[in-house]
Amino acid sequence: MLKRILLGALAGTAIAIPAYAQDVYVIGVTGALTGPSAGTNAPPIEGFRLYVDRLNAAGGVNGKKIQLVILDDSGEPSKAAANAKRLLTQDNVKLLVISSLSSTYAPVIGETKRANVPLMLTGAVCPKEVYPPTDALLFCTTAYAGGYDSRATLDFIKETAKEPVRLGLTAMAIPLSRGEIDYAEGHAKTMGMTPVDKEVIPPPTADYTPFATKIKEANANWVYSWAPWVTQVRTFEALRRLGWQGDYIAWAHIEAEGELARIKDPRFYVIGANSLFQDGLPVQKEIRDAAAAGNIRYPAEQLTEGWIGGLVLEAALKAAGWPADASKLRAAMETVKVDLKGLRGGQIEWSKDNHFRTKQFYRVYRWDTAKSAIVQAKDWVAYDVK
């Protein structure tokens, strides 16, 4: 049975409620609260809900409260499609938010197009359709996105490597992960690197040793992984168990900060668009304090994606005013410009033709054994989004 979670509850039994009030903003969410990808996709929903609870406690937006309707899709396309249909046709949401695997996108996008309701990806990888020229109904607040991520990663590898790069590549067997690693394979060749092996690993994988063995036997000295965290980190750990001593760089998903401290390997890099909490920003303290007060079950450092989604939602609702139907809200989202207070290297700014951001900033972190701490391996580098 689908789990319905409203306002303050993110897991557990369904809540029986009366019909939705007419004087609230009703926002729908579908996401992988359970299942293999829940570690990456559930905390952003929790962070989003935490930010909305904070807004409601302060009186809402434009004097109106926000009512969240959150459904679990477990990262399964059929469940995500059913969730989207229910949220759009029964709950009459004016905006749908998703944090799930890319395999759920097609059916959810299909439902939002039929309903002509905007879809905001928050904690779910940004598809290329949010780049210029953008799809009119798709918007993305998430840190990571295809194309630019691989360009930044390969630029870092090229400037860091001390010998010719023999590149191993890993992806999860889901559409956007596979597509991004295919792109990286081709782009690496134009940069003088030699891709020596590419592993596309099924999601329900119990043993990563066979995939790691192929990479090691191909004599890769660098490995780049762009996939859900489970694929990235388990492939790395399998390589180390096999005695591989090369450099490995992965996308800095929300698990990355805790995992860098757990693994303590100075040649395991993560590249991302979010500041890690080790940076000690005032806004990070704000998130940590809110998480503690709200008894959030995930570490505060995993809530950044959802908090950013909340910041953007607040800005969009303020611009849309009251009342706000789906069309009015979509138009308002095209004017969004949000200061992220250091959570990223720059702001989120949307326009009619760009629903991602005008600049994408990247920073690289690793473990420093001498300092026994996470350190920046490379500070922010900006890429124009065109």
GITA-V412047 format. One record per pair of residues at least 6 apart in sequence whose ideal C-beta (glycine too) atoms are under 6 Angstrom apart, sorted by sequence separation. I is the first residue (numbers start at 1). J is the second residue. D is the distance in Angstrom with one decimal. If there is no record, write none. Layout:
i=I j=J d=D
i=I j=J d=D
This chain:
i=20 j=26 d=5.5
i=32 j=38 d=5.2
i=73 j=79 d=4.1
i=87 j=93 d=4.9
i=129 j=135 d=4.2
i=171 j=177 d=4.3
i=73 j=80 d=3.9
i=112 j=119 d=4.5
i=171 j=178 d=4.9
i=188 j=195 d=5.4
i=225 j=232 d=4.2
i=277 j=284 d=5.0
i=340 j=347 d=5.9
i=368 j=375 d=4.3
i=130 j=138 d=5.2
i=320 j=328 d=5.2
i=339 j=347 d=5.3
i=349 j=357 d=5.9
i=6 j=15 d=5.5
i=32 j=41 d=3.9
i=33 j=42 d=4.8
i=56 j=65 d=5.0
i=129 j=138 d=5.2
i=291 j=300 d=4.3
i=320 j=329 d=4.7
i=338 j=347 d=5.8
i=348 j=357 d=5.2
i=349 j=358 d=5.0
i=365 j=374 d=5.5
i=4 j=14 d=4.9
i=31 j=41 d=5.4
i=73 j=83 d=5.3
i=98 j=108 d=5.9
i=130 j=140 d=4.4
i=171 j=181 d=3.9
i=185 j=195 d=4.8
i=201 j=211 d=5.4
i=338 j=348 d=4.7
i=365 j=376 d=5.9
i=366 j=377 d=4.7
i=71 j=83 d=4.2
i=169 j=181 d=4.9
i=199 j=211 d=4.3
i=236 j=248 d=4.9
i=288 j=300 d=4.1
i=320 j=332 d=3.8
i=337 j=349 d=4.7
i=185 j=198 d=5.8
i=287 j=300 d=5.4
i=319 j=332 d=3.8
i=346 j=359 d=5.1
i=364 j=377 d=4.2
i=31 j=45 d=4.7
i=52 j=66 d=5.1
i=126 j=140 d=3.7
i=256 j=270 d=4.5
i=336 j=350 d=4.5
i=364 j=378 d=4.1
i=346 j=361 d=5.2
i=29 j=45 d=6.0
i=52 j=68 d=5.7
i=96 j=112 d=5.7
i=126 j=142 d=5.2
i=169 j=185 d=5.8
i=287 j=303 d=5.6
i=316 j=332 d=5.1
i=319 j=335 d=5.6
i=334 j=350 d=5.7
i=345 j=361 d=2.6
i=363 j=379 d=6.0
i=197 j=214 d=5.5
i=316 j=333 d=4.8
i=344 j=361 d=5.9
i=363 j=380 d=5.2
i=119 j=137 d=5.9
i=124 j=142 d=6.0
i=128 j=146 d=5.4
i=197 j=215 d=5.0
i=232 j=250 d=3.9
i=252 j=270 d=3.8
i=334 j=352 d=4.9
i=118 j=137 d=5.1
i=119 j=138 d=5.7
i=120 j=139 d=4.7
i=121 j=140 d=4.3
i=122 j=141 d=4.9
i=123 j=142 d=5.9
i=125 j=144 d=5.6
i=126 j=145 d=3.6
i=252 j=271 d=6.0
i=257 j=276 d=4.7
i=361 j=380 d=4.6
i=362 j=381 d=5.3
i=80 j=100 d=5.9
i=247 j=267 d=4.8
i=248 j=268 d=5.3
i=249 j=269 d=4.2
i=250 j=270 d=5.5
i=252 j=272 d=2.8
i=287 j=307 d=5.5
i=316 j=336 d=5.6
i=96 j=117 d=5.9
i=121 j=142 d=5.5
i=167 j=188 d=5.4
i=197 j=218 d=3.8
i=315 j=336 d=5.2
i=361 j=382 d=5.2
i=69 j=91 d=5.0
i=178 j=200 d=5.5
i=196 j=218 d=4.1
i=249 j=271 d=6.0
i=88 j=111 d=5.8
i=95 j=118 d=5.5
i=96 j=119 d=5.0
i=97 j=120 d=4.9
i=98 j=121 d=5.6
i=99 j=122 d=5.7
i=102 j=125 d=5.8
i=212 j=235 d=5.8
i=315 j=338 d=5.1
i=359 j=382 d=4.9
i=360 j=383 d=5.0
i=80 j=104 d=3.6
i=84 j=108 d=4.5
i=99 j=123 d=3.5
i=100 j=124 d=5.6
i=196 j=220 d=5.2
i=222 j=246 d=6.0
i=229 j=253 d=4.3
i=277 j=301 d=4.0
i=312 j=336 d=5.9
i=75 j=100 d=5.4
i=97 j=122 d=5.4
i=99 j=124 d=4.9
i=112 j=137 d=5.7
i=221 j=246 d=4.5
i=222 j=247 d=5.0
i=223 j=248 d=4.7
i=224 j=249 d=5.5
i=225 j=250 d=4.7
i=226 j=251 d=5.4
i=359 j=384 d=6.0
i=360 j=385 d=5.6
i=75 j=101 d=4.3
i=77 j=103 d=5.4
i=81 j=107 d=3.5
i=85 j=111 d=5.3
i=98 j=124 d=5.2
i=167 j=193 d=5.1
i=208 j=234 d=4.5
i=212 j=238 d=3.6
i=216 j=242 d=5.2
i=229 j=255 d=4.5
i=233 j=259 d=5.9
i=312 j=338 d=5.5
i=73 j=100 d=5.5
i=77 j=104 d=5.0
i=84 j=111 d=3.9
i=88 j=115 d=4.3
i=173 j=200 d=5.1
i=208 j=235 d=5.1
i=212 j=239 d=4.5
i=311 j=338 d=5.2
i=358 j=385 d=5.8
i=80 j=108 d=5.2
i=165 j=193 d=4.1
i=166 j=194 d=5.3
i=167 j=195 d=4.8
i=216 j=244 d=4.7
i=357 j=385 d=5.9
i=88 j=117 d=5.9
i=168 j=197 d=4.9
i=169 j=198 d=4.3
i=170 j=199 d=4.8
i=171 j=200 d=5.0
i=172 j=201 d=5.9
i=173 j=202 d=4.9
i=209 j=238 d=5.1
i=356 j=385 d=5.6
i=77 j=107 d=5.3
i=150 j=180 d=5.9
i=166 j=196 d=4.8
i=201 j=231 d=5.4
i=208 j=238 d=4.0
i=212 j=242 d=5.7
i=274 j=304 d=5.1
i=172 j=203 d=5.9
i=150 j=183 d=5.7
i=158 j=191 d=5.7
i=146 j=180 d=4.8
i=150 j=184 d=4.0
i=154 j=188 d=5.7
i=345 j=380 d=3.8
i=10 j=46 d=5.5
i=312 j=348 d=6.0
i=154 j=191 d=5.8
i=34 j=72 d=5.7
i=37 j=75 d=4.4
i=10 j=49 d=5.9
i=25 j=64 d=5.9
i=33 j=72 d=4.1
i=35 j=74 d=3.7
i=304 j=343 d=5.7
i=24 j=64 d=5.9
i=34 j=74 d=5.0
i=35 j=75 d=4.5
i=24 j=65 d=4.8
i=25 j=66 d=4.7
i=26 j=67 d=5.0
i=27 j=68 d=5.5
i=28 j=69 d=5.0
i=29 j=70 d=4.3
i=30 j=71 d=5.2
i=32 j=74 d=5.9
i=24 j=67 d=4.4
i=30 j=73 d=5.0
i=32 j=75 d=3.9
i=257 j=301 d=4.8
i=181 j=226 d=5.8
i=180 j=226 d=4.8
i=168 j=215 d=4.0
i=254 j=302 d=4.2
i=30 j=80 d=5.4
i=177 j=227 d=4.5
i=125 j=176 d=5.2
i=168 j=220 d=3.3
i=30 j=83 d=3.9
i=166 j=219 d=5.8
i=30 j=84 d=6.0
i=45 j=99 d=5.2
i=166 j=220 d=5.2
i=44 j=99 d=4.7
i=166 j=221 d=5.0
i=167 j=222 d=5.4
i=168 j=223 d=4.0
i=169 j=224 d=5.7
i=170 j=225 d=4.2
i=172 j=227 d=4.0
i=171 j=227 d=5.2
i=172 j=228 d=5.5
i=165 j=222 d=5.3
i=41 j=99 d=4.6
i=283 j=341 d=4.1
i=28 j=87 d=3.4
i=41 j=100 d=5.5
i=172 j=231 d=4.5
i=283 j=343 d=6.0
i=281 j=342 d=4.6
i=28 j=91 d=5.9
i=37 j=101 d=5.2
i=5 j=70 d=4.2
i=28 j=93 d=3.5
i=157 j=222 d=5.5
i=170 j=235 d=5.0
i=27 j=93 d=5.9
i=26 j=93 d=5.1
i=275 j=342 d=5.9
i=27 j=95 d=5.2
i=28 j=96 d=4.8
i=29 j=97 d=4.5
i=30 j=98 d=5.4
i=31 j=99 d=3.9
i=32 j=100 d=4.5
i=275 j=343 d=5.7
i=2 j=71 d=5.2
i=3 j=72 d=4.4
i=31 j=100 d=5.2
i=274 j=344 d=6.0
i=103 j=174 d=5.0
i=153 j=224 d=5.7
i=273 j=344 d=5.4
i=102 j=174 d=5.3
i=101 j=174 d=5.6
i=102 j=175 d=5.0
i=48 j=122 d=5.9
i=102 j=176 d=3.9
i=44 j=122 d=5.7
i=44 j=123 d=2.6
i=41 j=123 d=5.7
i=273 j=361 d=5.9
i=273 j=362 d=6.0
i=276 j=365 d=5.8
i=271 j=362 d=5.8
i=271 j=364 d=4.8
i=269 j=364 d=5.6
i=270 j=365 d=5.4
i=153 j=249 d=5.9
i=278 j=374 d=4.8
i=269 j=366 d=4.8
i=266 j=366 d=6.0
i=266 j=367 d=5.4
i=264 j=367 d=5.2
i=266 j=369 d=5.2
i=144 j=251 d=5.7
i=260 j=367 d=5.2
i=269 j=377 d=5.9
i=260 j=374 d=5.2
i=153 j=271 d=5.3
i=143 j=272 d=5.9
i=143 j=273 d=3.8
i=143 j=274 d=4.9
i=36 j=203 d=5.6
i=141 j=308 d=5.3
i=141 j=309 d=4.8
i=141 j=312 d=5.0
i=123 j=305 d=4.3
i=122 j=309 d=3.3
i=40 j=228 d=5.4
i=40 j=229 d=5.4
i=37 j=228 d=5.4
i=139 j=333 d=5.5
i=156 j=364 d=5.7
i=117 j=326 d=4.4
i=152 j=362 d=4.2
i=43 j=254 d=5.5
i=118 j=330 d=4.4
i=148 j=360 d=5.0
i=40 j=253 d=5.3
i=139 j=355 d=4.4
i=140 j=356 d=5.6
i=138 j=355 d=5.9
i=134 j=353 d=5.8
i=133 j=353 d=5.5
i=134 j=354 d=5.9
i=132 j=353 d=4.7
i=134 j=355 d=4.5
i=132 j=354 d=4.8
i=130 j=355 d=4.3
i=131 j=356 d=5.5
i=130 j=356 d=4.4
i=126 j=356 d=5.8
i=94 j=326 d=4.8
i=95 j=329 d=5.7
i=94 j=329 d=5.3
i=148 j=383 d=5.3
i=50 j=290 d=5.8
i=50 j=294 d=5.4
i=46 j=296 d=5.9
i=46 j=298 d=5.5
i=61 j=314 d=5.9
i=43 j=298 d=4.3
i=47 j=303 d=3.3
i=51 j=307 d=5.3
i=61 j=317 d=4.3
i=61 j=318 d=5.8
i=48 j=306 d=3.7
i=52 j=310 d=5.9
i=64 j=322 d=5.5
i=43 j=302 d=4.0
i=47 j=306 d=2.3
i=51 j=310 d=2.6
i=43 j=303 d=6.0
i=47 j=307 d=4.8
i=62 j=322 d=4.6
i=44 j=305 d=3.9
i=48 j=309 d=4.7
i=44 j=306 d=4.1
i=48 j=310 d=5.4
i=25 j=317 d=5.9
